[in-house]
Amino acid sequence: MKIARWIKFPESQPEESGLYVVNWKINNVYITVLSFFDRNTKRWYDCNDREKLLEGINAFNPFKVIPPV
């Protein structure tokens, strides 16, 4: 079992591209969502729509989410 440990963004960024659990502030409410981080652009995207940029990510769990095989 991995303990959730949040790291602040943008001060720190994930080491590699992939799916991460993030804290996202939307309409002054923080929610936890699954998001895709692109290391090349240093931006977060909707995990279902890589065209949709997510603004307001303030923290992420450093453990990358690995989809089931």
Helices and strands as residue ranges (DSSP letters): E 7-8, E 18-26, E 29-38, E 43-46, E 57-60
